[in-house]
Every structure is written in C-alpha cells, then in structure tokens.
C-alpha cells in the first residue's frame, strides 16, 4: 500500500502569504492540487498523459478542513492518495502536517472527461494500475450543496487570460478565490475559512464574466463561526458554474 500514498514537500514563500503573514487559503489548495497532479503523472495518468488519449481530468467536488494556516517560511508535508475508484469518479484525499502538527485535511472527487464529447469516461479505462489506500482524510459522501435562497452580497469578475488552466478553462482555485472575495470585508480581515466545500458544476472561459453571490446562513454559532453559501454563475445567461459552502473562524494572533 505504500505506493498509494504520495508525499510532497512545500515551503511557504513570501508570495504565498496574505496581510497576516500566513498562507492564503487558495494558495494552500493549490499546493494540494499540485501534489495530486504530481502523483498522477508518476503513474502516467496525468493531464498531459490523458491529452494523448483525448481525455482530461476535471475536478468535480472538493472539501478541505483547515486546522491552521502556516506562516511564511514554514515547511509542509503533503500526503495524498487515491481513496476510492467508482465507475465514473475517482476519490482522492489529502493530509498536510509539519513539526507543529496537522495543518489541513481534504477530500476530492474527479472525473475523466472526453475532450471532444465532454462526457465522462469510465475510470477503469485509465486507472486499473493506479494504487489505492482506503482511508479517508475527510468523511464526505458529496451530497448536493444548498443553493443560496437570497442575495446578501454580489460581485462581478471577468475571466482573465491568467485564470486559464491547461484545459483553457477557468481554474478550480480561481472559482474559490472569487467566492472568497465576495465575503464582507469585516469577515475577511478578522476571520479565516476553516472549512470550504465546493461543487464544480460547469465551465467558464476567457471573455466570460462571472457573478459571485453569497448568503450568510443564520445559525446558533453564526457570531463565532460565520457561514456562507456561495453561487457563481455566468453573467450573460446566469448559467450556474459553482456552488460553495464556507465556515469561518477567528484569525489566530500567533
């Protein structure tokens, strides 16, 4: 089972931190996705390998739980592994730690999509030789996320050329970035996301404009842990692109 778990080291760089001196949430997620891409490439099922077969990877669901946000200069160990292979989905999990203890845990669901038809391919066609480790870092059956029932705030963003990935689509973390940017300023400066759940629904392309809407969810813990539902859509036709749910906690002072 050892080959199923891939380990990658990162050091938090100056360009990765925000005004608090700690790693930005979206950059943290980029680290996770980079480690996943590296392991897939080692087993010849990376994006460039699938391109040769007319296929590509598409991230469908993502759920990350943050234990702490490492500071500039900290070293991190990311462990990632395929945890399940379903007929049309591959599940991958992540754990992040260093000498200070756990930093984050995540789980994700991926599709292999035909580049021409845009339809999912069966995972057995590509992943038969890929090792698997059954442990889940975050228990999530990826039930549907709720859609905001009202609009407490909204912002509109263009899709820049720099937002495109190798598939020429708006990147997965760009959606998350735009969603977090819509959260009120008083939350952004005093809190950090401790949980982010994402359901990627459709694609956006260069030249599109994206509308990001949020609803603040009332709960008994709403003051200490603000919760938001997010909906990102295409401005031209309101096509739903991504749904998110974020839970926030007070930013540590040390």
RODO-2510 file (C-alpha; in nm, 4 decimals, decimal comma):
residues 254
     n   res          X          Y          Z
     1     x     0,0000     0,0000     0,0000
     2     x     0,2982     0,2298     0,0387
     3     x     0,2986     0,3374    -0,3247
     4     x    -0,0592     0,4578    -0,2875
     5     x     0,0460     0,7457    -0,0596
     6     x     0,2481     1,0178    -0,2287
     7     x     0,4451     1,2699    -0,0220
     8     x     0,5419     1,6146    -0,1438
     9     x     0,7231     1,8904     0,0476
    10     x     0,6500     2,2624     0,0187
    11     x     0,7895     2,5705     0,1871
    12     x     0,5586     2,8705     0,2289
    13     x     0,7040     3,1527     0,0175
    14     x     0,6723     3,5275     0,0616
    15     x     0,4428     3,5457    -0,2435
    16     x     0,2098     3,2842    -0,0862
    17     x     0,1127     3,4831     0,2232
    18     x    -0,1506     3,7488     0,2914
    19     x    -0,1513     4,0595     0,5100
    20     x    -0,1391     3,8451     0,8259
    21     x     0,1838     3,6721     0,7211
    22     x     0,0128     3,3340     0,6763
    23     x    -0,0548     3,1286     0,3670
    24     x    -0,3557     3,2339     0,1631
    25     x    -0,6359     2,9713     0,1585
    26     x    -0,6430     2,9480    -0,2209
    27     x    -0,2641     2,9047    -0,2400
    28     x    -0,2889     2,6307     0,0239
    29     x    -0,5391     2,4491    -0,2007
    30     x    -0,3040     2,4981    -0,4976
    31     x    -0,0400     2,3048    -0,3016
    32     x    -0,2819     2,0139    -0,2614
    33     x    -0,3752     2,0060    -0,6284
    34     x    -0,0101     2,0235    -0,7302
    35     x     0,0684     1,7168    -0,5187
    36     x    -0,2230     1,5304    -0,6803
    37     x    -0,1005     1,6201    -1,0293
    38     x     0,2497     1,5016    -0,9461
    39     x     0,1333     1,1583    -0,8318
    40     x    -0,0968     1,1148    -1,1314
    41     x     0,1949     1,1953    -1,3620
    42     x     0,4135     0,9351    -1,1896
    43     x     0,1597     0,6676    -1,2899
    44     x     0,1195     0,8046    -1,6454
    45     x    -0,2341     0,9302    -1,5880
    46     x    -0,1553     1,3000    -1,5539
    47     x    -0,3282     1,5631    -1,7638
    48     x    -0,0681     1,5538    -2,0414
    49     x    -0,0874     1,1727    -2,0499
    50     x    -0,4667     1,1821    -2,0825
    51     x    -0,4458     1,4522    -2,3507
    52     x    -0,2739     1,1987    -2,5758
    53     x    -0,5843     0,9806    -2,5429
    54     x    -0,8312     1,2636    -2,5983
    55     x    -0,9212     1,2824    -2,2296
    56     x    -0,8566     1,5126    -1,9334
    57     x    -0,9133     1,5368    -1,5580
    58     x    -1,1959     1,7557    -1,4254
    59     x    -1,2364     1,8331    -1,0549
    60     x    -1,5997     1,7781    -0,9527
    61     x    -1,6090     1,8159    -0,5722
    62     x    -1,3628     1,9440    -0,3142
    63     x    -1,3854     1,9649     0,0649
    64     x    -1,0993     2,0992     0,2756
    65     x    -1,0799     2,1429     0,6544
    66     x    -0,8090     2,3807     0,7771
    67     x    -0,6544     2,3189     1,1195
    68     x    -0,4109     2,6098     1,0942
    69     x    -0,2575     2,8376     0,8313
    70     x     0,1229     2,8049     0,8263
    71     x     0,3361     3,1192     0,8242
    72     x     0,5973     3,2405     0,5786
    73     x     0,8989     3,0087     0,5798
    74     x     0,7274     2,7048     0,7323
    75     x     0,7884     2,3691     0,5655
    76     x     0,4923     2,1431     0,4941
    77     x     0,4500     1,7750     0,4173
    78     x     0,1533     1,6914     0,1974
    79     x     0,0393     1,3308     0,1741
    80     x    -0,2140     1,2413    -0,0935
    81     x    -0,3642     0,9149    -0,2124
    82     x    -0,6495     0,7731    -0,4231
    83     x    -0,9057     0,6503    -0,1704
    84     x    -1,1759     0,5053    -0,3992
    85     x    -1,2450     0,4331    -0,7651
    86     x    -1,6106     0,4418    -0,8691
    87     x    -1,7323     0,3725    -1,2237
    88     x    -1,7251     0,7411    -1,3231
    89     x    -1,5456     0,9102    -1,0305
    90     x    -1,2074     0,8852    -0,8631
    91     x    -1,1814     0,9944    -0,4992
    92     x    -0,8566     1,1454    -0,3682
    93     x    -0,7680     1,2503    -0,0149
    94     x    -0,5004     1,4739     0,1403
    95     x    -0,3349     1,5417     0,4749
    96     x    -0,0956     1,8295     0,5494
    97     x     0,1331     1,8486     0,8530
    98     x     0,4714     1,9588     0,9829
    99     x     0,6589     1,9575     1,3137
   100     x     0,3838     2,1756     1,4644
   101     x     0,1184     1,9133     1,3886
   102     x    -0,1760     1,8890     1,1495
   103     x    -0,2450     2,1829     0,9163
   104     x    -0,5229     2,0646     0,6829
   105     x    -0,7239     1,7675     0,5583
   106     x    -0,9177     1,7338     0,2342
   107     x    -1,1091     1,5011     0,0083
   108     x    -1,1980     1,5402    -0,3581
   109     x    -1,3889     1,3792    -0,6427
   110     x    -1,2599     1,3739    -1,0020
   111     x    -1,3943     1,2863    -1,3468
   112     x    -1,2040     1,1779    -1,6548
   113     x    -1,3761     1,3595    -1,9425
   114     x    -1,3620     1,3059    -2,3180
   115     x    -1,2238     1,6247    -2,4730
   116     x    -1,4495     1,6037    -2,7789
   117     x    -1,7833     1,4901    -2,6350
   118     x    -1,7312     1,6464    -2,2858
   119     x    -1,8821     1,3281    -2,1412
   120     x    -1,7279     1,1306    -1,8517
   121     x    -1,5187     0,8244    -1,9315
   122     x    -1,5164     0,5129    -1,7143
   123     x    -1,2323     0,5210    -1,4633
   124     x    -1,1487     0,1540    -1,5291
   125     x    -1,0245     0,2520    -1,8762
   126     x    -0,7397     0,4542    -1,7233
   127     x    -0,6911     0,3723    -1,3545
   128     x    -0,6641    -0,0072    -1,3361
   129     x    -0,2970     0,0113    -1,2397
   130     x    -0,3293     0,3025    -1,0014
   131     x    -0,2764     0,2046    -0,6332
   132     x    -0,5374     0,2842    -0,3715
   133     x    -0,5465     0,3438     0,0045
   134     x    -0,8943     0,3148     0,1556
   135     x    -0,8556     0,5661     0,4401
   136     x    -1,0474     0,8951     0,4117
   137     x    -0,8953     1,2182     0,5451
   138     x    -1,2399     1,3839     0,5488
   139     x    -1,5600     1,1800     0,5564
   140     x    -1,7877     1,3229     0,2879
   141     x    -2,0323     1,1477     0,0578
   142     x    -2,0541     1,4651    -0,1564
   143     x    -2,4250     1,5278    -0,1127
   144     x    -2,5599     1,8280    -0,3032
   145     x    -2,4690     2,1665    -0,1598
   146     x    -2,7564     2,4082    -0,0888
   147     x    -2,8174     2,6990    -0,3245
   148     x    -2,8367     3,0488    -0,1698
   149     x    -3,2001     3,1486    -0,1213
   150     x    -3,1275     3,5216    -0,1159
   151     x    -2,8511     3,7602    -0,2222
   152     x    -2,6742     3,9285     0,0706
   153     x    -2,3834     4,0464    -0,1448
   154     x    -2,2590     4,0098    -0,5004
   155     x    -1,9583     4,0973    -0,7108
   156     x    -1,8854     4,0539    -1,0795
   157     x    -1,5448     3,9470    -1,2108
   158     x    -1,4008     3,8968    -1,5603
   159     x    -1,2222     3,5767    -1,6583
   160     x    -0,8677     3,6922    -1,7234
   161     x    -0,6255     3,5102    -1,9529
   162     x    -0,4117     3,4389    -1,6453
   163     x    -0,7072     3,2498    -1,4908
   164     x    -0,6984     2,9733    -1,7537
   165     x    -0,5646     2,6237    -1,6917
   166     x    -0,4136     2,3732    -1,9355
   167     x    -0,7689     2,2871    -2,0494
   168     x    -0,8252     2,6583    -2,1306
   169     x    -1,0918     2,6740    -1,8602
   170     x    -1,1243     2,8971    -1,5567
   171     x    -0,9148     2,7188    -1,2944
   172     x    -1,0668     2,5395    -0,9969
   173     x    -0,8947     2,7649    -0,7453
   174     x    -0,9980     3,0778    -0,9392
   175     x    -1,3625     2,9937    -0,8606
   176     x    -1,2773     2,9599    -0,4917
   177     x    -1,0811     3,2851    -0,4995
   178     x    -1,3761     3,4772    -0,6499
   179     x    -1,6152     3,3247    -0,3970
   180     x    -1,3999     3,4271    -0,1003
   181     x    -1,3553     3,7782    -0,2426
   182     x    -1,7322     3,8307    -0,2130
   183     x    -1,7343     3,7731     0,1639
   184     x    -1,7762     4,1012     0,3607
   185     x    -1,4610     4,2928     0,4470
   186     x    -1,5159     4,2672     0,8218
   187     x    -1,5086     3,8871     0,7934
   188     x    -1,2055     3,8760     0,5620
   189     x    -0,9904     4,0842     0,7991
   190     x    -1,0943     3,9176     1,1250
   191     x    -1,1641     3,5550     1,0242
   192     x    -1,0242     3,2721     0,8139
   193     x    -1,2099     2,9901     0,6393
   194     x    -1,1877     2,6731     0,8471
   195     x    -1,3946     2,4670     0,6018
   196     x    -1,4540     2,5064     0,2278
   197     x    -1,6847     2,2755     0,0312
   198     x    -1,7085     2,3164    -0,3459
   199     x    -1,9313     2,1674    -0,6144
   200     x    -1,7969     2,2497    -0,9618
   201     x    -2,0968     2,2488    -1,1954
   202     x    -1,9944     2,3944    -1,5310
   203     x    -1,7079     2,5615    -1,7162
   204     x    -1,6168     2,9247    -1,7730
   205     x    -1,3889     3,0525    -2,0472
   206     x    -1,1777     3,3521    -2,1402
   207     x    -1,4017     3,6518    -2,2038
   208     x    -1,6809     3,5393    -1,9714
   209     x    -1,7873     3,7471    -1,6746
   210     x    -1,8697     3,5681    -1,3506
   211     x    -2,1229     3,6811    -1,0919
   212     x    -2,0444     3,5725    -0,7354
   213     x    -2,3398     3,5813    -0,4917
   214     x    -2,3456     3,4942    -0,1220
   215     x    -2,5975     3,4300     0,1523
   216     x    -2,4954     3,4477     0,5170
   217     x    -2,6530     3,1499     0,6919
   218     x    -2,8100     3,2108     1,0317
   219     x    -2,7121     2,9599     1,2996
   220     x    -2,6523     2,9358     1,6730
   221     x    -2,2799     2,9688     1,6023
   222     x    -2,3122     3,2441     1,3423
   223     x    -2,1253     3,5019     1,5515
   224     x    -1,8236     3,2853     1,6315
   225     x    -1,8267     3,0841     1,3071
   226     x    -1,9888     3,2780     1,0213
   227     x    -2,1182     3,0510     0,7460
   228     x    -2,1865     3,1461     0,3844
   229     x    -2,3484     2,9816     0,0849
   230     x    -2,1999     3,0861    -0,2477
   231     x    -2,3239     3,0659    -0,6054
   232     x    -2,1082     3,1592    -0,9027
   233     x    -2,2766     3,1965    -1,2400
   234     x    -2,2048     3,3277    -1,5875
   235     x    -2,3234     3,6876    -1,6196
   236     x    -2,4538     3,6520    -1,9749
   237     x    -2,7086     3,3756    -1,9084
   238     x    -2,6950     3,3030    -1,5311
   239     x    -2,5585     2,9536    -1,6008
   240     x    -2,4677     2,8005    -1,2660
   241     x    -2,0930     2,7357    -1,2524
   242     x    -2,0040     2,6562    -0,8918
   243     x    -2,1676     2,6188    -0,5510
   244     x    -1,9743     2,6541    -0,2259
   245     x    -2,0277     2,6490     0,1489
   246     x    -1,7692     2,8164     0,3716
   247     x    -1,7338     2,8177     0,7508
   248     x    -1,5096     3,0803     0,9134
   249     x    -1,3212     3,1094     1,2430
   250     x    -1,1332     3,3892     1,4146
   251     x    -0,7837     3,4543     1,2733
   252     x    -0,5198     3,3423     1,5273
   253     x    -0,2982     3,6208     1,6639
   254     x     0,0144     3,3993     1,6726
***
